[in-house]
Structure formats: structure tokens, C-alpha cells
């Protein structure tokens, strides 16, 4: 019982450090946030920080990975609430959901800052946090199964998925925050056309 309580306390400290770091990073930026500020606001000893994280850049990488992974997870949950049979329509639905979340939370978009693919491809973080590449229900498994089921002739499906996510991440960043080359709602049809071409080229 005591071991279980200690484990819960440690888990709580770690969560507080992650949540607090995210707050400060989005308020002030990573460069202007010190580890001392993170531990003070989280009400945790500085030594405790170093039990879990090497430095503030490691906590940044973990947060980017966890936040982007959660976006994909939430998008999949929404997809499962809708009957969409066509494979490319499923992918577009997921991408559209993520873009709409970025529109609602521009601070999250700025924080992830064109690193959306980390939720799938940051292998070192995924090993630590047991995330999407080990889950059956993930964008990664949905994509590979869809390619196989629909007999889509892609030379390297994993690379194609990476390209799609990077395309979405970088261009939606500019479109949402700067309205370039177009405001996001005007830009979406061009983006979705490009994604369908990547799938069926």
C-alpha cells in the first residue's frame, strides 16, 4: 500500500512538472523559461526535476510528442463515431480534425511548431512513453491497413504517411497563423487534393 501511494505521488509530481512546463513554454517561450521557474510553479524540488528529465529541452520533446500523439488519438476517436468507408476520406477526416483543433488552440500549434509527426515517429520518446507505434488503434496502423486493404501501390507507405503529416504540419502552421498562402479554410481544398495525389499517384 505504501509503495502504491509513493508511486502515485511520484506520478503526480511528474505530471505537475509536465503541465507546468507546458504552461510556461506557451506563455514565455522555451528560451525564456528556466528550470527554476518550472519547479517553483509546480511546487516541486529542483532535484525532483532531474529525476525525470535531463533538461528543459527534453521535457519540451516529451511534451511535443505527447501533445501530437493525443491529437491523433482524439481524431481517431472522432473518426470511429462516423461511418466513413473510403480510405482517403478517412485520412482527410483525421487531418481536418487536427487542423480544426489547431485553429481552436493556436498556442498548441505554435508549441508543436511543425513537429506534428513526432507523435508517430519520435521513436526514442515513444519507447519511453509506450505510445502510438505499439497501439493497434493508431493513425499508423490505420494507414498501413488501409493501404493493404485497398491495394494501393505505394513504394514505402511509412514514408508517404510521414510526408502527409509533415505537409499538414508545416503548411497549416503558416496558413492558420499568417493566412499565407491563403486563410486555412480556403487552403484546405488544395491541401486535401495534394494528400489524395500522394495516396494515389
C-alpha positions in Angstrom: 0.0 0.0 0.0 2.8 2.4 0.9 4.6 1.6 -2.3 1.5 2.2 -4.3 1.0 5.6 -2.6 4.6 6.6 -3.2 4.2 5.6 -6.9 1.1 7.8 -7.2 2.9 10.7 -5.5 5.8 10.4 -7.9 3.4 10.2 -10.9 1.7 13.3 -9.7 4.9 15.2 -9.4 5.9 14.2 -12.9 2.5 15.2 -14.3 2.7 18.6 -12.5 6.2 19.2 -14.0 4.9 18.4 -17.5 1.7 20.5 -17.1 3.6 23.5 -15.6 6.4 23.3 -18.3 3.7 23.4 -21.0 2.1 26.5 -19.4 5.3 28.3 -19.1 6.6 27.3 -22.5 3.4 28.6 -24.2 3.4 31.8 -22.1 7.0 32.8 -22.3 8.7 30.5 -24.8 11.3 27.8 -24.0 14.3 30.1 -24.1 12.8 32.5 -21.6 11.7 29.7 -19.2 14.1 28.4 -16.6 14.0 25.1 -14.8 13.8 27.0 -11.5 10.6 28.7 -12.7 9.1 25.3 -13.7 9.8 23.7 -10.3 8.7 26.8 -8.4 5.3 26.9 -10.1 4.9 23.1 -9.9 5.8 23.2 -6.2 8.4 20.5 -6.7 12.1 20.4 -5.5 14.7 21.1 -8.2 16.3 17.7 -7.6 13.0 16.0 -8.4 13.0 17.6 -11.9 16.3 15.9 -12.7 15.0 12.5 -11.5 12.7 12.6 -14.6 14.2 15.0 -17.1 17.7 15.8 -18.3 16.9 19.4 -19.1 14.1 21.7 -20.3 14.7 20.6 -23.9 14.0 17.0 -23.0 10.7 18.0 -21.3 9.9 20.0 -24.5 10.4 17.0 -26.7 8.3 14.8 -24.4 5.5 17.4 -24.4 5.5 17.8 -28.2 5.4 14.1 -28.6 2.6 13.6 -26.1 0.5 16.5 -27.4 0.8 15.5 -31.0 0.0 11.8 -30.1 -3.1 13.0 -28.2 -4.3 14.9 -31.3 -4.1 11.8 -33.4 -5.7 9.7 -30.7 -8.6 12.2 -30.4 -9.0 12.4 -34.2 -9.3 8.6 -34.4 -12.0 8.5 -31.7 -14.0 11.1 -33.7 -13.5 9.0 -36.8 -14.9 5.9 -35.1 -18.1 7.9 -34.3 -18.7 8.4 -38.0 -19.2 5.8 -40.8 -16.6 6.7 -43.4 -15.7 3.7 -45.7 -13.5 5.4 -48.2 -9.8 5.2 -47.1 -8.7 8.6 -48.4 -11.8 10.2 -46.9 -10.8 8.7 -43.5 -7.3 10.2 -43.8 -8.8 13.6 -44.8 -11.3 13.4 -41.8 -8.4 12.9 -39.4 -6.3 15.7 -40.9 -9.3 18.1 -40.9 -10.0 17.3 -37.2 -6.4 18.1 -36.3 -6.4 21.4 -38.3 -9.6 22.4 -36.7 -8.1 21.8 -33.2 -5.1 23.9 -34.2 -7.5 26.7 -35.2 -9.1 26.5 -31.7 -5.8 26.3 -29.9 -3.2 28.4 -31.8 -0.9 28.2 -28.7 -0.8 24.4 -29.2 0.0 24.9 -32.9 2.9 27.3 -32.0 4.2 24.9 -29.4 4.2 21.9 -31.6 5.7 24.2 -34.2 5.8 22.0 -37.3 6.7 18.8 -35.3 3.3 17.0 -35.5 4.9 13.9 -36.9 6.7 13.4 -33.5 3.6 11.7 -32.2 4.3 8.8 -34.5 8.0 8.9 -35.5 9.9 10.1 -32.4 11.0 6.5 -31.6 13.2 7.3 -28.6 10.3 9.2 -26.8 7.8 6.5 -27.9 9.8 3.8 -26.3 9.8 5.7 -23.0 6.1 6.5 -23.1 4.6 3.5 -24.8 2.7 5.5 -27.4 1.2 5.0 -30.8 3.7 2.7 -32.6 2.7 -0.1 -30.1 -1.1 0.5 -30.3 -3.4 -1.3 -32.6 -5.7 1.7 -32.8 -3.4 4.4 -34.2 -3.1 6.5 -37.3 0.0 4.4 -38.2 -1.9 1.1 -38.1 -5.0 2.6 -39.8 -2.8 3.9 -42.6 -0.9 0.7 -43.2 -4.1 -1.5 -43.0 -5.9 0.9 -45.4 -3.0 0.8 -47.9 -3.0 -3.0 -47.8 -6.8 -3.4 -47.9 -7.3 -1.0 -50.8 -4.2 -2.5 -52.7 -2.7 1.0 -53.1 0.7 0.7 -54.8 2.9 2.8 -52.6 6.6 2.1 -52.7 7.0 3.0 -49.0 3.7 3.6 -47.1 5.6 4.7 -43.9 7.4 7.4 -45.8 4.2 8.6 -47.5 2.4 8.9 -44.1 5.4 10.9 -42.8 5.2 13.2 -45.9 1.5 13.8 -45.4 1.9 14.7 -41.8 4.8 17.0 -42.4 2.9 18.7 -45.2 -0.1 19.2 -43.0 2.1 20.4 -40.0 4.2 22.9 -41.9 1.6 24.4 -44.2 -1.3 24.6 -41.7 1.1 26.4 -39.3 1.7 29.2 -41.9 -1.9 29.2 -43.1 -3.5 29.4 -39.6 -1.1 31.9 -38.0 -0.3 34.1 -41.0 -3.1 33.4 -43.6 -0.4 32.5 -46.1 -0.6 31.5 -48.9 -4.4 31.5 -48.1 -6.6 31.5 -44.9 -6.9 27.9 -43.7 -10.5 27.3 -44.9 -9.6 28.4 -48.4 -6.3 26.5 -48.3 -7.9 23.2 -47.1 -9.1 22.0 -50.6 -5.6 22.4 -52.1 -4.1 20.5 -49.2 -6.6 17.7 -49.4 -6.1 17.4 -53.1 -2.4 17.1 -52.6 -2.9 14.4 -50.0 -5.1 12.4 -52.3 -2.5 12.7 -55.0 0.2 11.4 -52.6 -2.0 8.4 -51.9 -2.9 7.5 -55.4 0.0 8.8 -57.5 
